Every structure is written in C-alpha cells, then in structure tokens.
Amino acid sequence: MAWVFVDQPVERSDEASGDVTCTWTGTMETSDLICPDWRIRTTGWGESASIEMVDGTLYVARFHPIASGARVHAYDAASGREIWRSNLWGCGPVSHSKYRNEVHLVVLDEGITAFGRESQCRYVEVLDPRTGAPLGHRQAAD
C-alpha cells in the first residue's frame, strides 16, 4: 500500500489467482492502466492514482494532486469491464488557488477504504466493494 503520484509506476497482482498483474503509469499528459489483455488511457494534466486488487477486481482511485475530490472505479481485472464507479465526497466543494490532494486506497474487511488528505481536511470513506455505494464518511480538520 503506497501513495502513487505522477511518474511513479505501480503494479498490483491478484494474490488469489496470482496470474493477473496490472500497472498504473502517469505523465503530465496521459495516464495508463495496463493489464495483460486490456488497457485504459486517460488524458488530462497530471492525474494520479492509488490502486488495489483483490479476488480478480481492480480498484482504482483517480485524483489530481492539486484539485479536490477523487473517483473510485472497480474493474474486472481479466476483461477490463468497469463494474462500477463512485465519486468520493472528500472535503466537499472547496474554493482554492493553491491545493494539495492525496488519496490512498486500501481494501479492508469493512470495504474499499479511501484515506484522503486535502488542503481543507482529512477524510476516510468506505465504499461497498460490489456496488461502489458509500458505506461511511468521516472528516477531520487538517
């Protein structure tokens, strides 16, 4: 489990089957999620991600390091089919000119858990691993 920022590739393997490894890489112009049989490319300025894989499902939290918010996606690791996507509430809408945003995604017994640290606050959000529905949200002042 590690913070993942632009230009720092990360790999995740499915520990249950051991046969699927996916990699996230990012540059200032594009980001790629690369798995053995599929690939997703996004364009945009400096996108970052935190990824985890459990039981054949790849969970990806995509965020921008100097903007608020994040979106979590769940993909079938073998086919690349998107299972669900969910926006994190995070710190809510904020107005800013200088900002910091980091999201760390972890799979826990409680669900897909996002630990966020933005300029406005820190937060923990829990999503249902099957549907992406919010299960809980807590905020703390930074």
C-alpha angles and dihedrals in degrees: 000000000000141000109260120208136174114299093016109105118208131193129205127189128197102249092196096061101012092209104096122070121177128188132203119205129171140188132177091273108031142018125206132200104196125189128167096267104021144032136199120201123191127187125214141101115299103328117184132195146193115208137190132176126206130166095347095312121113115207117199126187108197119195143151115241094224101038132068125254138029140219125222120209129190116207133183098246094214100048105020091234110154108237097186144331129210134184115228116232091217113160093337124236112342136179116223149147097195118036145167125204129176127167126190117193120205131174109225133167088261092058141268101338124200119196108197132189116188131164090257099046150330120253146178121211128183122203130191105254093219100046109013090236114152113257099176146350132193128178131196130185113257 
